Amino acid sequence: MAPFGFQSTREPRGELVVVKLVPDPVEAPHVRQMASWALNGTSASSIARKLNEDGVPTKAAEMTARVTARRARGISKPLERTTWVSSTVLRILRDPRLAGYAAERQGTKRAILRDEQGAPLVAHDPIVSAEDWWRLQDVLDGRAPQVVRQGGRSVPSLLGSAGMLFCGVCGSSMVTDRRNGKQLYRCNRAQSGAVPGHGGLAINMDAADDVVARRVWARLTTMDPEDPEDPEDPDDLAWLAEAASRFAAQADTGERKAELAAARAELEHVREALKTLYQDRQAGL
């Protein structure tokens, strides 16, 4: 059975007949909508609820309906509808075949088939672009950076990565959060009361970004990277590179950003595969 979003076709190739996947005109739009919801932060359980509310049939439901209709021999009976659940949504969105990649089953997951150089093999037309699929894996794995709205467009928070801001009470890193519609940086440490005076410190994101940006620009306008007598000279080039990277990321909406995101996500995917491989070998598999 073809995965949800696809249908199978048979193509003659010489003396062989090859089964090939093509996007299903009815199911593929639902998959694109699911991917769009997930990329915008909608949870898998919420996506499943939306699909059930919209009456979208699952692949199993369609197969069950066909078999039941044949067995009924023309007798009209109500059909049981298979409902969407979060695990089904995640299985579909994590399938590399959505991006057109050839894949093989490894346990409960599907792994991308690669050529001798390690590049993913493309087997058929995709439902979502490879860049969007890798970006989607980032979101599902919790690696995607938080974004905030400025002027009607989405941009990364200036200090949104770990290791940039630290709690002044316990020293833990600050992470992005949203409360009552406001973007915040909050302490990543659990509010357990283990540290005296620590109650889940949170600061306004816009105010923090503004203060840091002003201080960064103030230093950038006075530094001279080529002055050997400048005591801060060893750090100047690093400051320039980091500041340029972060401010450029806030305005970058080109294809290069998507390519970099895809490459980074694919690298993380390979690392996770290697980690699993090492664990299997240690277990004697």
C-alpha positions in Angstrom: 0.0 0.0 0.0 1.4 3.4 -0.9 2.0 5.8 2.0 -0.6 8.5 2.7 -0.3 11.3 0.1 0.9 9.0 -2.7 -0.5 6.4 -5.1 1.3 3.6 -6.9 1.9 3.5 -10.6 3.6 0.8 -12.8 6.2 1.9 -15.3 7.8 -0.5 -17.9 11.6 -0.2 -17.9 13.0 -2.6 -20.5 11.9 -6.1 -19.4 11.0 -5.0 -15.9 7.9 -3.3 -14.5 8.7 -0.8 -11.8 6.3 0.4 -9.1 6.7 4.1 -8.7 5.1 6.6 -6.2 3.3 9.7 -7.5 1.5 12.3 -5.4 -2.1 11.5 -5.0 -4.3 14.5 -6.1 -6.7 14.0 -3.2 -4.3 13.1 -0.3 -1.2 15.2 -1.2 -2.9 18.5 -0.4 -3.7 17.2 3.1 -0.1 16.2 3.6 1.1 19.7 2.5 -1.4 21.2 5.0 -0.2 18.9 7.8 3.4 20.0 7.1 2.4 23.7 7.1 0.7 23.3 10.4 3.6 21.5 11.9 6.1 24.1 10.6 4.0 26.8 12.3 4.2 25.1 15.6 1.0 23.0 15.7 1.4 19.8 17.7 0.9 16.4 16.2 -2.2 15.8 18.4 -3.7 19.1 17.4 -3.1 18.2 13.7 -4.8 14.8 14.2 -7.8 16.6 15.8 -8.1 19.0 12.9 -8.0 16.2 10.4 -10.7 14.3 12.3 -12.9 17.4 12.6 -12.5 18.0 8.8 -13.5 14.4 8.1 -10.3 13.5 6.3 -10.1 9.7 5.9 -6.9 7.8 6.8 -5.3 5.4 4.4 -6.5 2.5 6.5 -10.0 3.8 6.5 -10.1 3.8 2.7 -8.8 0.3 2.5 -11.2 -0.9 5.1 -14.1 0.8 3.2 -13.1 -1.0 0.0 -12.9 -4.4 1.7 -16.1 -3.9 3.6 -17.9 -2.8 0.4 -16.8 -5.9 -1.4 -17.9 -8.2 1.5 -21.2 -6.4 1.8 -22.1 -7.4 -1.7 -24.3 -4.4 -2.3 -25.8 -4.3 1.2 -25.6 -0.7 2.6 -24.0 -0.7 6.0 -22.4 2.1 8.0 -18.6 1.9 7.8 -16.3 2.3 10.8 -14.0 5.3 10.3 -10.4 4.9 11.4 -9.5 8.1 13.3 -6.3 10.1 13.1 -3.9 10.0 16.1 -0.7 11.8 16.8 1.5 8.8 16.0 0.0 8.5 12.5 0.7 12.2 11.9 4.3 11.9 13.0 4.9 8.7 11.0 3.7 10.5 7.8 5.6 13.7 8.4 8.8 11.9 9.2 8.7 9.7 6.1 11.6 10.7 3.8 9.5 9.7 0.8 7.5 13.0 1.3 10.6 14.7 -0.1 11.0 12.3 -3.0 13.8 10.3 -1.3 14.2 6.6 -1.8 13.9 4.9 1.7 14.0 1.6 3.4 12.4 0.4 6.6 14.7 0.2 9.6 12.6 -1.0 12.6 9.7 1.4 13.0 11.3 4.2 10.9 12.4 4.7 7.3 16.0 5.6 6.5 17.1 7.4 3.4 19.0 5.4 0.8 22.2 7.1 -0.3 24.6 6.7 -3.2 28.4 6.0 -2.9 29.1 9.6 -2.1 26.5 9.7 0.7 24.0 11.9 -1.2 20.3 11.0 -0.8 18.8 9.1 -3.7 15.8 10.7 -5.3 13.2 8.2 -6.5 10.0 10.1 -7.3 8.3 13.5 -7.3 8.0 15.0 -3.8 4.9 16.3 -2.0 7.0 18.8 -0.1 10.4 20.2 -1.1 13.5 18.7 0.4 14.3 22.0 2.2 10.9 22.1 3.8 11.1 18.4 4.8 14.5 18.8 6.5 13.2 22.0 8.2 10.2 20.0 9.3 12.4 17.4 10.9 14.1 20.2 12.8 10.8 21.3 14.2 9.7 17.8 15.1 13.0 17.2 16.9 12.8 20.4 18.7 15.8 22.0 17.1 14.1 24.7 15.1 14.8 28.3 16.5 11.9 30.3 17.9 10.7 33.1 15.6 9.0 36.4 16.4 6.8 38.6 14.3 8.2 41.9 13.2 6.5 44.0 10.5 4.3 41.1 9.4 7.2 38.7 8.7 8.9 36.0 10.8 12.4 36.6 11.9 14.7 34.6 14.3 15.1 36.1 17.8 18.5 37.9 18.1 19.6 35.9 21.1 17.5 32.8 20.7 20.2 30.1 20.7 21.5 28.4 23.8 24.7 29.9 25.3 23.9 33.5 24.6 21.9 34.6 27.7 22.3 33.3 31.2 20.2 33.6 34.3 21.7 36.0 36.9 20.4 33.9 39.8 21.4 30.3 39.0 23.5 30.6 35.8 21.4 28.4 33.6 20.9 29.4 29.9 17.9 31.4 28.9 15.5 30.0 26.3 12.7 31.6 24.3 9.1 31.4 25.5 5.7 33.0 25.0 3.3 34.1 27.7 0.1 36.0 27.3 1.0 36.7 23.7 4.4 38.2 24.6 7.8 36.9 23.6 10.2 36.3 26.5 13.5 34.9 27.4 13.1 32.6 30.5 15.5 30.6 32.7 15.7 27.0 31.4 16.0 25.7 35.0 12.9 24.0 36.4 11.1 26.2 39.0 11.9 23.8 41.8 13.0 26.3 44.4 16.4 24.6 44.7 18.1 27.9 44.3 17.2 30.6 46.8 15.5 33.6 45.1 14.9 31.7 41.9 11.3 31.8 40.7 11.6 31.2 37.0 13.3 34.4 35.9 11.9 35.8 32.6 12.7 39.0 30.7 11.0 40.8 27.8 12.5 39.6 24.5 12.2 43.0 22.6 13.8 44.9 25.5 16.7 42.5 25.9 17.3 42.4 22.1 17.3 46.2 22.0 19.8 46.6 24.9 22.1 43.9 23.4 21.9 45.3 19.9 22.8 48.8 21.1 25.8 47.6 23.1 27.0 45.5 20.2 26.8 48.4 17.7 28.4 50.7 20.2 31.4 48.4 20.4 31.5 47.7 16.7 31.7 51.5 15.9 34.7 52.0 18.1 36.8 48.8 17.4 39.7 48.6 15.0 40.4 44.9 14.1 43.7 45.9 12.5 45.1 47.9 15.5 47.6 45.6 17.2 47.6 47.8 20.3 43.9 47.3 20.9 43.7 45.1 24.0 40.4 43.6 22.7 41.8 42.9 19.3 41.8 39.0 19.5 38.1 39.1 20.0 37.2 41.8 17.5 37.0 39.5 14.5 34.9 37.1 16.4 32.6 39.9 17.4 32.3 41.1 13.8 31.6 37.6 12.5 29.0 36.8 15.2 27.2 40.1 14.9 27.1 40.0 11.1 25.8 36.4 11.2 23.0 37.1 13.7 21.8 40.4 12.1 22.0 38.9 8.7 19.9 35.9 9.8 17.1 38.3 10.9 16.8 39.7 7.3 17.8 36.6 5.3 14.8 35.2 3.4 16.6 33.9 0.4 17.2 30.4 -0.9 20.6 30.2 0.8 19.0 30.2 4.2 16.8 27.2 3.2 19.9 25.4 1.9 21.8 25.9 5.1 18.9 24.8 7.2 18.5 21.6 5.1 22.2 20.8 5.4 22.2 21.4 9.1 19.1 19.2 9.6 20.5 16.5 7.5 23.7 16.5 9.5 21.8 16.2 12.7 19.8 13.3 11.1 23.1 11.5 10.2 24.4 12.1 13.8 21.3 10.5 15.3 21.6 7.5 12.9 25.3 7.1 14.0 24.3 7.3 17.6 21.7 4.6 17.1 24.2 2.4 15.2 26.8 2.7 18.1 24.1 1.8 20.7 23.1 -1.2 18.6 26.7 -2.4 18.3 27.2 -2.0 22.1 24.2 -4.1 22.6 25.7 -6.8 20.4 23.4 -6.4 17.4 
